[in-house]
Amino acid sequence: MDKLFNKELKAAGSSGSTDAAPRMTEMCGRFTPSLSLRGGFANEAISYRLPRPIGLAMTGQGGRSMVEMLSTLAIMGILTVAGVAAYNSAMNRYRANTLISEAQRRAVVVAGQIGFNRREPSLTEFEPYNKTSAGEFGDVITEGLYKQFGIQVSGVKKSVCENILNTLGEATPIRRLSKAGTPTTPIIVCKDTNDFLIIYNDDMQGATSDTEYAIDDSSCKSVCGTFNPETHLCNESDCEIPTNTCTVDTDCNTNNECIVCDTTAGLCKNGCERVEYLESTGPRITLDVTGCLKSEFKVQLLPDSKRTVIGYDSWKWWGKTTNNTYEFNGDSSLLVGNRDIINYNLIPNGNSVKNEFYLNNSFISSRSIVTSCPNQFFKLFNIGSFDSHTKIYYAKFYELNNTLVRDFVPVITPASSKGGDKPCMFDKVSQKLFCNVGSGTFKTNKDN
């Protein structure tokens, strides 16, 4: 075979023929010998092919273009993103449902405790299970709620919070927490991280938003709103506003110092905004109240308060002692940080005046301290040389026959008014503003 191949190759190379290249190509590409096989079998052709040189494309075949490959990758990316988004959405719904379910488990326990007249319900048995993938549970909150309680949850991410809102709707509202851990406004828009209360009625039914109970006058939202202690609801009727047109405040012709003229509309309006409390860090308010009266205050004493909170120039009502308590007549009953309702009554008693002190409707003590009814104006916060870091939610004064003579609530005043766009106390009886007469400024819950 080799001799035949060499012979043909020599002949092709020496002939000088122009078909030498094709002949060589044919020989290199294919060589078909004839084999004579024993046994009488016919000759059989066997083909030998040399391997194709590397890098040469096969005839009639092609690869994918760059555009096709990029399109494929883009589609895969879109499907991956959509899949991840769907997974995250499903996980957020799962976390929200888990949190709601865990809150309901706790609410069942609390409702049972309240049903058995347990004064301070507790969730200590759940403490080992408070941390979940959706947020961390805290204790049960009853302060600031009437016939309701709240299950505290913290660290809830925005996406989970939004799923909770969509799931619960208005049937079981969730409300934000103040720094003091008490409920404030319902959540409508979720933040990046949320701390809130899930509110339930004592009977475990959803606390519907159209039955928002109040605990006292500080729960009312309108300037002239009034609290009904029998129903624990607020009558949110606003102050009476004159209907005449105006160009300046005096055109409104009213004694109400909160009423101002809306120069754009040419109509009178209530210019004061009701706030939850005033916080004193040095200023003082003088009230036009004197004599023997009954009084009621809702206050929260803060840890860095120096001494006097409420009183007259000649005598003070209570001062700070040790162990985070305040005293009255030597009785250290006021705990720092509590929102307390204080009743202080000055009652003529023969040739002297007896004072009576009640804390959250419980009698604490009494004694005679002056020989006649005081004729000095009553003051809030800063009395004499003492400053008081205190929050006040309302203040009421009654004649000894229980006739209400002053009803002070905290407000932010209109810029054109006596207060000049600052926090003041507004008396709903006389409809007058009582503002800072000392140094420093007031803060409100809107500043915290």
GUZA-897114 format. One record per residue (C-alpha): x, y, z; residue number from 1. Coordinates in Angstrom, 1 decimal. Layout:
BEGIN
+--------+--------+--------+------+
:   east :  north :     up : resi :
+--------+--------+--------+------+
:      X :      Y :      Z :  NUM :
...
+--------+--------+--------+------+
% end
This chain:
BEGIN
+--------+--------+--------+------+
:   east :  north :     up : resi :
+--------+--------+--------+------+
:    0.0 :    0.0 :    0.0 :    1 :
:    2.8 :    2.4 :    0.9 :    2 :
:    4.6 :    1.7 :   -2.4 :    3 :
:    1.4 :    2.5 :   -4.4 :    4 :
:    0.9 :    5.7 :   -2.5 :    5 :
:    4.5 :    6.8 :   -3.0 :    6 :
:    4.3 :    6.0 :   -6.7 :    7 :
:    1.2 :    8.1 :   -7.2 :    8 :
:    2.6 :   11.0 :   -5.2 :    9 :
:    5.9 :   10.9 :   -7.3 :   10 :
:    3.9 :   10.9 :  -10.5 :   11 :
:    1.8 :   13.8 :   -9.5 :   12 :
:    4.8 :   15.9 :   -8.4 :   13 :
:    6.9 :   15.2 :  -11.5 :   14 :
:    4.3 :   15.6 :  -14.2 :   15 :
:    4.0 :   19.4 :  -13.6 :   16 :
:    0.3 :   19.0 :  -14.2 :   17 :
:   -2.1 :   21.6 :  -12.9 :   18 :
:   -4.2 :   18.9 :  -11.4 :   19 :
:   -1.4 :   17.7 :   -9.0 :   20 :
:   -2.9 :   19.6 :   -6.1 :   21 :
:   -6.4 :   18.1 :   -6.5 :   22 :
:   -4.9 :   14.6 :   -6.9 :   23 :
:   -2.8 :   15.1 :   -3.8 :   24 :
:   -5.8 :   16.4 :   -1.9 :   25 :
:   -7.8 :   13.4 :   -3.0 :   26 :
:   -5.1 :   11.0 :   -1.9 :   27 :
:   -4.6 :   12.7 :    1.4 :   28 :
:   -8.3 :   12.9 :    2.1 :   29 :
:   -9.2 :    9.4 :    1.1 :   30 :
:   -7.4 :    6.2 :    0.2 :   31 :
:   -9.4 :    3.1 :   -0.7 :   32 :
:   -7.4 :   -0.1 :   -1.0 :   33 :
:   -8.8 :   -3.4 :   -2.2 :   34 :
:   -8.5 :   -6.2 :    0.1 :   35 :
:   -8.5 :   -9.8 :   -1.0 :   36 :
:  -10.0 :  -11.9 :    1.8 :   37 :
:   -9.8 :  -15.6 :    2.2 :   38 :
:  -12.9 :  -17.6 :    2.2 :   39 :
:  -14.3 :  -16.3 :   -1.1 :   40 :
:  -15.7 :  -13.1 :    0.3 :   41 :
:  -16.0 :  -10.2 :   -2.1 :   42 :
:  -13.6 :   -7.4 :   -1.9 :   43 :
:  -14.6 :   -4.7 :    0.5 :   44 :
:  -13.8 :   -0.9 :    0.4 :   45 :
:  -12.5 :    0.6 :    3.6 :   46 :
:  -12.3 :    4.4 :    3.8 :   47 :
:   -9.6 :    6.2 :    5.8 :   48 :
:  -10.1 :    9.9 :    6.6 :   49 :
:   -7.5 :   12.2 :    8.1 :   50 :
:   -8.6 :   14.4 :   11.0 :   51 :
:   -9.9 :   17.9 :   10.2 :   52 :
:   -7.4 :   20.6 :   11.0 :   53 :
:   -8.3 :   22.4 :   14.3 :   54 :
:  -10.0 :   25.8 :   13.9 :   55 :
:  -11.8 :   25.0 :   10.6 :   56 :
:  -15.6 :   25.3 :   10.7 :   57 :
:  -17.6 :   22.4 :    9.7 :   58 :
:  -19.4 :   22.9 :    6.4 :   59 :
:  -23.1 :   23.8 :    6.9 :   60 :
:  -22.9 :   24.4 :   10.7 :   61 :
:  -22.7 :   27.7 :   12.8 :   62 :
:  -22.5 :   28.9 :   16.5 :   63 :
:  -24.8 :   31.2 :   18.6 :   64 :
:  -24.5 :   35.0 :   18.1 :   65 :
:  -23.6 :   37.3 :   21.0 :   66 :
:  -27.1 :   39.0 :   20.8 :   67 :
:  -28.8 :   35.6 :   21.3 :   68 :
:  -26.6 :   34.7 :   24.3 :   69 :
:  -27.2 :   38.1 :   25.9 :   70 :
:  -30.9 :   37.8 :   25.3 :   71 :
:  -30.9 :   34.4 :   27.0 :   72 :
:  -29.0 :   35.8 :   30.0 :   73 :
:  -31.4 :   38.8 :   30.3 :   74 :
:  -34.4 :   36.5 :   30.3 :   75 :
:  -32.8 :   34.3 :   33.0 :   76 :
:  -32.0 :   37.4 :   35.1 :   77 :
:  -35.6 :   38.7 :   34.8 :   78 :
:  -36.9 :   35.3 :   35.9 :   79 :
:  -34.5 :   35.1 :   38.8 :   80 :
:  -35.4 :   38.6 :   40.0 :   81 :
:  -39.1 :   37.8 :   39.7 :   82 :
:  -38.6 :   34.6 :   41.6 :   83 :
:  -36.7 :   36.3 :   44.4 :   84 :
:  -39.4 :   39.0 :   44.7 :   85 :
:  -42.1 :   36.4 :   44.9 :   86 :
:  -40.2 :   34.5 :   47.5 :   87 :
:  -39.6 :   37.7 :   49.6 :   88 :
:  -43.3 :   38.6 :   49.3 :   89 :
:  -44.4 :   35.2 :   50.4 :   90 :
:  -41.9 :   35.3 :   53.4 :   91 :
:  -43.2 :   38.7 :   54.5 :   92 :
:  -46.8 :   37.4 :   54.5 :   93 :
:  -45.7 :   34.4 :   56.4 :   94 :
:  -43.8 :   36.6 :   59.0 :   95 :
:  -46.9 :   38.9 :   59.3 :   96 :
:  -49.2 :   36.0 :   59.8 :   97 :
:  -46.8 :   34.4 :   62.4 :   98 :
:  -46.7 :   37.7 :   64.3 :   99 :
:  -50.5 :   38.1 :   64.3 :  100 :
:  -51.0 :   34.5 :   65.4 :  101 :
:  -48.5 :   34.9 :   68.2 :  102 :
:  -50.1 :   38.1 :   69.3 :  103 :
:  -53.5 :   36.4 :   69.4 :  104 :
:  -52.1 :   33.6 :   71.6 :  105 :
:  -50.9 :   36.2 :   74.1 :  106 :
:  -54.2 :   38.1 :   73.9 :  107 :
:  -56.2 :   35.0 :   74.8 :  108 :
:  -54.1 :   34.7 :   78.0 :  109 :
:  -54.5 :   38.3 :   78.9 :  110 :
:  -58.3 :   38.3 :   78.3 :  111 :
:  -58.5 :   35.3 :   80.6 :  112 :
:  -56.5 :   37.1 :   83.3 :  113 :
:  -58.7 :   40.2 :   83.0 :  114 :
:  -61.8 :   38.0 :   83.1 :  115 :
:  -60.7 :   36.7 :   86.4 :  116 :
:  -60.2 :   40.2 :   87.7 :  117 :
:  -56.4 :   40.0 :   87.7 :  118 :
:  -55.5 :   43.7 :   88.2 :  119 :
:  -52.1 :   43.5 :   86.4 :  120 :
:  -52.1 :   41.0 :   83.5 :  121 :
:  -48.7 :   39.5 :   82.6 :  122 :
:  -47.1 :   37.6 :   79.8 :  123 :
:  -44.0 :   36.2 :   81.7 :  124 :
:  -44.8 :   32.7 :   80.5 :  125 :
:  -44.1 :   33.7 :   76.9 :  126 :
:  -40.8 :   35.4 :   77.6 :  127 :
:  -38.6 :   32.5 :   76.2 :  128 :
:  -40.5 :   32.8 :   72.9 :  129 :
:  -40.6 :   36.6 :   72.5 :  130 :
:  -38.1 :   36.7 :   69.7 :  131 :
:  -39.5 :   35.8 :   66.3 :  132 :
:  -38.4 :   36.3 :   62.7 :  133 :
:  -41.1 :   39.0 :   62.4 :  134 :
:  -40.3 :   41.1 :   65.5 :  135 :
:  -39.8 :   40.8 :   69.2 :  136 :
:  -42.8 :   40.7 :   71.6 :  137 :
:  -42.8 :   42.7 :   74.9 :  138 :
:  -45.3 :   42.9 :   77.7 :  139 :
:  -49.1 :   43.6 :   77.8 :  140 :
:  -49.9 :   47.4 :   78.0 :  141 :
:  -53.1 :   48.6 :   79.7 :  142 :
:  -52.1 :   52.2 :   80.6 :  143 :
:  -53.8 :   54.7 :   78.4 :  144 :
:  -56.5 :   52.3 :   77.3 :  145 :
:  -60.0 :   51.7 :   78.6 :  146 :
:  -61.7 :   48.2 :   78.2 :  147 :
:  -58.8 :   47.4 :   75.9 :  148 :
:  -55.2 :   46.2 :   76.1 :  149 :
:  -52.3 :   46.1 :   73.8 :  150 :
:  -49.7 :   43.5 :   72.9 :  151 :
:  -46.3 :   45.2 :   72.5 :  152 :
:  -44.2 :   44.3 :   69.4 :  153 :
:  -40.9 :   45.9 :   68.4 :  154 :
:  -38.4 :   45.8 :   65.5 :  155 :
:  -41.0 :   45.0 :   62.8 :  156 :
:  -39.7 :   45.8 :   59.3 :  157 :
:  -41.7 :   48.0 :   57.0 :  158 :
:  -42.6 :   45.2 :   54.6 :  159 :
:  -44.0 :   43.0 :   57.4 :  160 :
:  -45.7 :   46.0 :   59.0 :  161 :
:  -47.5 :   46.7 :   55.7 :  162 :
:  -48.7 :   43.1 :   55.5 :  163 :
:  -50.0 :   43.3 :   59.1 :  164 :
:  -52.0 :   46.4 :   58.2 :  165 :
:  -53.4 :   44.8 :   55.1 :  166 :
:  -54.3 :   41.6 :   57.1 :  167 :
:  -55.8 :   43.2 :   60.2 :  168 :
:  -57.4 :   46.3 :   58.5 :  169 :
:  -59.4 :   48.4 :   60.9 :  170 :
:  -60.8 :   45.5 :   62.9 :  171 :
:  -57.8 :   45.3 :   65.1 :  172 :
:  -55.8 :   48.5 :   64.9 :  173 :
:  -52.1 :   48.8 :   65.7 :  174 :
:  -50.9 :   52.0 :   67.4 :  175 :
:  -47.5 :   53.5 :   67.8 :  176 :
:  -45.8 :   53.6 :   71.2 :  177 :
:  -44.6 :   56.7 :   72.9 :  178 :
:  -41.2 :   56.8 :   74.6 :  179 :
:  -43.0 :   56.1 :   77.8 :  180 :
:  -44.4 :   52.9 :   76.3 :  181 :
:  -48.0 :   54.1 :   76.1 :  182 :
:  -50.2 :   54.0 :   73.0 :  183 :
:  -50.4 :   57.0 :   70.7 :  184 :
:  -51.8 :   57.4 :   67.2 :  185 :
:  -52.9 :   54.5 :   65.0 :  186 :
:  -50.3 :   53.5 :   62.4 :  187 :
:  -51.4 :   54.4 :   58.8 :  188 :
:  -48.0 :   54.4 :   57.1 :  189 :
:  -45.2 :   52.0 :   58.2 :  190 :
:  -41.7 :   53.2 :   58.9 :  191 :
:  -38.5 :   51.3 :   58.1 :  192 :
:  -38.6 :   49.8 :   61.6 :  193 :
:  -41.8 :   49.9 :   63.7 :  194 :
:  -42.6 :   49.5 :   67.4 :  195 :
:  -46.3 :   49.3 :   68.1 :  196 :
:  -49.2 :   47.8 :   70.1 :  197 :
:  -51.8 :   45.4 :   68.6 :  198 :
:  -55.0 :   46.5 :   70.3 :  199 :
:  -57.7 :   44.1 :   71.6 :  200 :
:  -60.9 :   44.6 :   73.6 :  201 :
:  -61.1 :   42.9 :   77.0 :  202 :
:  -63.5 :   40.4 :   75.5 :  203 :
:  -60.9 :   39.5 :   72.8 :  204 :
:  -62.9 :   41.0 :   70.0 :  205 :
:  -61.2 :   43.4 :   67.6 :  206 :
:  -60.9 :   46.9 :   68.9 :  207 :
:  -62.8 :   48.7 :   66.1 :  208 :
:  -61.5 :   52.1 :   65.1 :  209 :
:  -65.0 :   53.7 :   65.4 :  210 :
:  -65.1 :   52.8 :   69.1 :  211 :
:  -62.0 :   54.6 :   70.4 :  212 :
:  -62.4 :   54.8 :   74.2 :  213 :
:  -60.8 :   57.6 :   76.2 :  214 :
:  -59.3 :   57.3 :   79.6 :  215 :
:  -59.7 :   61.0 :   80.7 :  216 :
:  -59.8 :   64.5 :   79.3 :  217 :
:  -56.3 :   64.2 :   78.0 :  218 :
:  -57.5 :   61.7 :   75.4 :  219 :
:  -59.7 :   64.2 :   73.6 :  220 :
:  -58.3 :   65.7 :   70.4 :  221 :
:  -60.3 :   68.9 :   69.8 :  222 :
:  -59.6 :   72.1 :   71.7 :  223 :
:  -63.0 :   72.3 :   73.3 :  224 :
:  -63.7 :   68.6 :   73.3 :  225 :
:  -65.1 :   67.1 :   76.6 :  226 :
:  -64.6 :   63.8 :   78.3 :  227 :
:  -67.6 :   61.7 :   79.4 :  228 :
:  -66.5 :   59.6 :   82.4 :  229 :
:  -69.6 :   57.4 :   82.2 :  230 :
:  -69.1 :   56.3 :   78.6 :  231 :
:  -65.4 :   56.9 :   78.4 :  232 :
:  -65.9 :   58.7 :   75.1 :  233 :
:  -64.9 :   62.2 :   74.0 :  234 :
:  -67.4 :   64.7 :   72.7 :  235 :
:  -65.1 :   66.1 :   70.0 :  236 :
:  -67.2 :   69.2 :   69.3 :  237 :
:  -64.9 :   72.1 :   68.5 :  238 :
:  -65.1 :   75.6 :   69.9 :  239 :
:  -68.0 :   77.7 :   68.7 :  240 :
:  -66.8 :   79.7 :   65.7 :  241 :
:  -68.5 :   82.9 :   64.5 :  242 :
:  -69.9 :   82.7 :   61.0 :  243 :
:  -69.3 :   86.3 :   59.9 :  244 :
:  -66.7 :   87.3 :   57.4 :  245 :
:  -63.4 :   88.9 :   58.6 :  246 :
:  -60.2 :   90.5 :   57.5 :  247 :
:  -58.5 :   90.7 :   60.9 :  248 :
:  -58.8 :   88.7 :   64.1 :  249 :
:  -60.8 :   91.3 :   65.9 :  250 :
:  -63.6 :   91.0 :   63.2 :  251 :
:  -64.4 :   87.6 :   64.7 :  252 :
:  -65.8 :   89.5 :   67.8 :  253 :
:  -65.4 :   86.6 :   70.3 :  254 :
:  -63.8 :   86.2 :   73.7 :  255 :
:  -62.2 :   83.0 :   72.6 :  256 :
:  -58.5 :   83.7 :   72.2 :  257 :
:  -58.0 :   80.7 :   70.0 :  258 :
:  -60.4 :   82.1 :   67.3 :  259 :
:  -58.5 :   83.9 :   64.5 :  260 :
:  -59.3 :   85.2 :   61.0 :  261 :
:  -58.4 :   83.1 :   58.1 :  262 :
:  -57.4 :   86.0 :   55.8 :  263 :
:  -57.3 :   83.7 :   52.7 :  264 :
:  -60.8 :   82.4 :   53.1 :  265 :
:  -62.1 :   85.6 :   54.9 :  266 :
:  -63.7 :   83.5 :   57.6 :  267 :
:  -63.1 :   83.0 :   61.3 :  268 :
:  -61.5 :   79.7 :   62.4 :  269 :
:  -60.1 :   77.9 :   65.4 :  270 :
:  -56.4 :   78.6 :   65.3 :  271 :
:  -55.3 :   76.5 :   68.3 :  272 :
:  -54.1 :   72.9 :   68.0 :  273 :
:  -54.8 :   70.5 :   70.9 :  274 :
:  -51.7 :   68.6 :   72.1 :  275 :
:  -51.4 :   65.7 :   74.5 :  276 :
:  -49.2 :   67.5 :   77.1 :  277 :
:  -46.9 :   70.4 :   77.9 :  278 :
:  -43.4 :   69.5 :   79.1 :  279 :
:  -41.7 :   72.1 :   81.3 :  280 :
:  -37.9 :   72.5 :   81.5 :  281 :
:  -37.9 :   75.8 :   83.3 :  282 :
:  -40.8 :   78.0 :   82.2 :  283 :
:  -43.7 :   78.9 :   84.4 :  284 :
:  -47.4 :   79.6 :   83.8 :  285 :
:  -49.5 :   81.8 :   86.2 :  286 :
:  -53.2 :   80.9 :   86.3 :  287 :
:  -55.8 :   83.4 :   87.5 :  288 :
:  -57.1 :   81.1 :   90.2 :  289 :
:  -57.1 :   81.8 :   93.9 :  290 :
:  -58.9 :   80.8 :   97.0 :  291 :
:  -60.1 :   77.5 :   98.5 :  292 :
:  -60.8 :   75.2 :   95.7 :  293 :
:  -60.8 :   71.6 :   94.7 :  294 :
:  -58.4 :   70.7 :   91.9 :  295 :
:  -57.4 :   67.8 :   89.7 :  296 :
:  -54.3 :   67.4 :   87.6 :  297 :
:  -52.8 :   64.7 :   85.4 :  298 :
:  -49.0 :   64.9 :   85.5 :  299 :
:  -45.9 :   62.9 :   84.8 :  300 :
:  -42.9 :   63.6 :   87.0 :  301 :
:  -39.5 :   63.2 :   85.2 :  302 :
:  -36.3 :   62.0 :   86.9 :  303 :
:  -34.3 :   65.2 :   86.6 :  304 :
:  -37.0 :   67.4 :   88.1 :  305 :
:  -35.5 :   69.4 :   91.0 :  306 :
:  -38.4 :   70.0 :   93.4 :  307 :
:  -41.6 :   71.9 :   93.1 :  308 :
:  -44.2 :   71.1 :   90.5 :  309 :
:  -47.4 :   72.9 :   91.4 :  310 :
:  -48.4 :   75.5 :   94.0 :  311 :
:  -48.5 :   79.1 :   95.3 :  312 :
:  -45.5 :   81.3 :   96.1 :  313 :
:  -46.0 :   80.9 :   99.8 :  314 :
:  -46.1 :   77.1 :   99.9 :  315 :
:  -45.4 :   74.2 :   97.6 :  316 :
:  -47.2 :   71.0 :   97.1 :  317 :
:  -44.5 :   68.3 :   96.8 :  318 :
:  -40.8 :   67.9 :   96.4 :  319 :
:  -38.5 :   65.3 :   95.2 :  320 :
:  -37.0 :   62.7 :   97.5 :  321 :
:  -34.8 :   59.7 :   97.0 :  322 :
:  -35.4 :   56.4 :   95.3 :  323 :
:  -37.2 :   58.0 :   92.4 :  324 :
:  -40.3 :   59.1 :   94.3 :  325 :
:  -41.9 :   62.4 :   95.2 :  326 :
:  -43.4 :   63.3 :   98.5 :  327 :
:  -46.4 :   65.0 :   99.8 :  328 :
:  -46.7 :   65.8 :  103.5 :  329 :
:  -43.9 :   63.3 :  104.1 :  330 :
:  -45.7 :   60.5 :  102.2 :  331 :
:  -43.5 :   59.4 :   99.3 :  332 :
:  -46.3 :   58.1 :   97.0 :  333 :
:  -45.5 :   59.7 :   93.6 :  334 :
:  -43.4 :   57.4 :   91.5 :  335 :
:  -41.2 :   59.0 :   88.8 :  336 :
:  -42.3 :   58.3 :   85.3 :  337 :
:  -46.0 :   57.5 :   86.1 :  338 :
:  -48.9 :   59.3 :   84.6 :  339 :
:  -50.7 :   60.2 :   87.8 :  340 :
:  -54.0 :   61.9 :   88.5 :  341 :
:  -53.7 :   64.1 :   91.5 :  342 :
:  -56.5 :   65.7 :   93.4 :  343 :
:  -55.6 :   68.5 :   95.8 :  344 :
:  -58.4 :   70.1 :   97.8 :  345 :
:  -58.2 :   73.2 :  100.0 :  346 :
:  -61.2 :   73.1 :  102.4 :  347 :
:  -61.9 :   75.7 :  105.2 :  348 :
:  -61.6 :   74.0 :  108.5 :  349 :
:  -62.5 :   76.3 :  111.4 :  350 :
:  -59.7 :   78.9 :  111.7 :  351 :
:  -57.5 :   77.0 :  109.3 :  352 :
:  -57.6 :   75.4 :  105.8 :  353 :
:  -57.2 :   71.7 :  105.5 :  354 :
:  -55.6 :   70.2 :  102.3 :  355 :
:  -56.5 :   66.8 :  101.1 :  356 :
:  -54.3 :   64.9 :   98.7 :  357 :
:  -55.5 :   62.0 :   96.5 :  358 :
:  -53.3 :   60.0 :   94.1 :  359 :
:  -55.2 :   58.2 :   91.3 :  360 :
:  -58.4 :   58.4 :   93.3 :  361 :
:  -56.9 :   57.0 :   96.5 :  362 :
:  -56.7 :   59.1 :   99.6 :  363 :
:  -53.1 :   59.7 :  100.7 :  364 :
:  -53.0 :   62.2 :  103.5 :  365 :
:  -54.3 :   65.6 :  104.8 :  366 :
:  -53.3 :   68.4 :  107.1 :  367 :
:  -53.9 :   72.0 :  107.9 :  368 :
:  -51.2 :   74.2 :  106.4 :  369 :
:  -52.6 :   77.8 :  106.2 :  370 :
:  -54.9 :   79.9 :  108.3 :  371 :
:  -57.0 :   81.3 :  105.5 :  372 :
:  -57.7 :   80.6 :  101.9 :  373 :
:  -54.8 :   81.7 :   99.7 :  374 :
:  -55.1 :   84.9 :   97.7 :  375 :
:  -52.1 :   84.3 :   95.5 :  376 :
:  -52.4 :   83.2 :   91.9 :  377 :
:  -51.9 :   79.5 :   91.3 :  378 :
:  -48.7 :   78.5 :   89.3 :  379 :
:  -47.6 :   75.6 :   87.3 :  380 :
:  -44.1 :   74.2 :   87.2 :  381 :
:  -41.6 :   76.8 :   88.3 :  382 :
:  -42.4 :   78.2 :   91.8 :  383 :
:  -40.0 :   80.5 :   93.6 :  384 :
:  -36.4 :   79.4 :   92.9 :  385 :
:  -37.3 :   75.8 :   92.0 :  386 :
:  -37.6 :   74.3 :   88.5 :  387 :
:  -39.7 :   71.3 :   87.6 :  388 :
:  -39.2 :   68.9 :   84.7 :  389 :
:  -42.8 :   67.7 :   84.5 :  390 :
:  -45.4 :   66.9 :   81.9 :  391 :
:  -48.9 :   68.2 :   82.5 :  392 :
:  -51.9 :   66.8 :   80.6 :  393 :
:  -54.7 :   68.8 :   82.0 :  394 :
:  -55.7 :   70.9 :   85.1 :  395 :
:  -59.2 :   71.4 :   86.5 :  396 :
:  -60.4 :   73.7 :   89.3 :  397 :
:  -63.8 :   73.4 :   91.1 :  398 :
:  -65.6 :   75.4 :   93.7 :  399 :
:  -66.3 :   73.5 :   96.9 :  400 :
:  -69.8 :   72.8 :   95.6 :  401 :
:  -68.1 :   71.0 :   92.6 :  402 :
:  -68.9 :   73.7 :   90.1 :  403 :
:  -66.1 :   73.7 :   87.4 :  404 :
:  -64.5 :   77.1 :   87.2 :  405 :
:  -61.3 :   76.4 :   85.2 :  406 :
:  -60.6 :   73.6 :   82.7 :  407 :
:  -57.1 :   73.9 :   81.3 :  408 :
:  -55.8 :   71.9 :   78.3 :  409 :
:  -52.5 :   72.1 :   76.5 :  410 :
:  -52.5 :   73.7 :   73.0 :  411 :
:  -50.3 :   75.2 :   70.4 :  412 :
:  -51.5 :   78.7 :   69.7 :  413 :
:  -51.8 :   80.5 :   66.3 :  414 :
:  -49.0 :   82.9 :   65.4 :  415 :
:  -51.2 :   86.0 :   65.6 :  416 :
:  -52.6 :   85.2 :   69.1 :  417 :
:  -51.4 :   86.0 :   72.6 :  418 :
:  -49.3 :   82.8 :   72.6 :  419 :
:  -47.5 :   83.7 :   69.3 :  420 :
:  -47.3 :   80.2 :   67.9 :  421 :
:  -46.1 :   78.6 :   71.1 :  422 :
:  -47.4 :   76.0 :   73.6 :  423 :
:  -49.9 :   77.4 :   76.2 :  424 :
:  -52.7 :   76.2 :   78.4 :  425 :
:  -56.2 :   77.1 :   77.2 :  426 :
:  -59.1 :   77.4 :   79.7 :  427 :
:  -62.2 :   76.0 :   78.1 :  428 :
:  -64.4 :   77.9 :   80.7 :  429 :
:  -63.1 :   81.4 :   80.2 :  430 :
:  -61.7 :   80.6 :   76.7 :  431 :
:  -58.5 :   82.4 :   77.6 :  432 :
:  -54.9 :   81.4 :   76.9 :  433 :
:  -52.3 :   81.2 :   79.7 :  434 :
:  -48.8 :   81.1 :   78.4 :  435 :
:  -45.2 :   81.1 :   79.6 :  436 :
:  -44.2 :   84.0 :   82.0 :  437 :
:  -40.8 :   82.5 :   83.0 :  438 :
:  -37.6 :   81.7 :   81.2 :  439 :
:  -37.1 :   78.7 :   78.9 :  440 :
:  -39.6 :   77.2 :   76.6 :  441 :
:  -42.2 :   74.5 :   76.7 :  442 :
:  -42.1 :   71.3 :   74.7 :  443 :
:  -45.1 :   69.1 :   73.6 :  444 :
:  -45.6 :   65.6 :   72.5 :  445 :
:  -45.1 :   66.8 :   68.9 :  446 :
:  -41.5 :   67.6 :   69.8 :  447 :
:  -40.7 :   64.1 :   71.1 :  448 :
+--------+--------+--------+------+
% end
